[in-house]
Amino acid sequence: MDLTEDRYWPFHVLPLEQRTELYNQEIAFLESAYGAGHKPYVFGLENFGATSEDRAGEIIYRDYGGKLWEVFLTDSGRLRIAAYVDGFVSASEALLSWLRGVEESEIVEILRPHLVSKASSPSDIRIVR
């Protein structure tokens, strides 16, 4: 497996008896995005992304416990929202909503209960205008 290349869904996954809860959440994201007509992919070891016609996003693994993720949402190649969130599900729900065309203000409300402060970041969420 070449970790420098994006692996687009569908691809081979572990059998059910070998999956963790987090792994199941990640597969559910890939399946949901693919089923909605988007192009989901994995890159690196634990990073995920998906694209639609104009919008895209990535979910970056930031913590060994699987709790801290950074989500980036773009529109026509421009970064619109970046945030650290608690849990893969909250990050994936924001990304899937973004790809469906949900507005920025609604995405912020989806993310707000799951925001995590980072000492190196002056704010919990960045909205780029």
ABEGO torsion letter per residue (X at the ends): XBAABBBBOBBBBBBAAABBAAAAAAAAAAAAAAAAGBBBBBBEAABBBBBBAABBBBBBBABAAGABBBBBBBBGGBBABBBBBBEAAAAAAAAAAAAAGBBAAAAAAAAAAABBBBAABABABBBBX
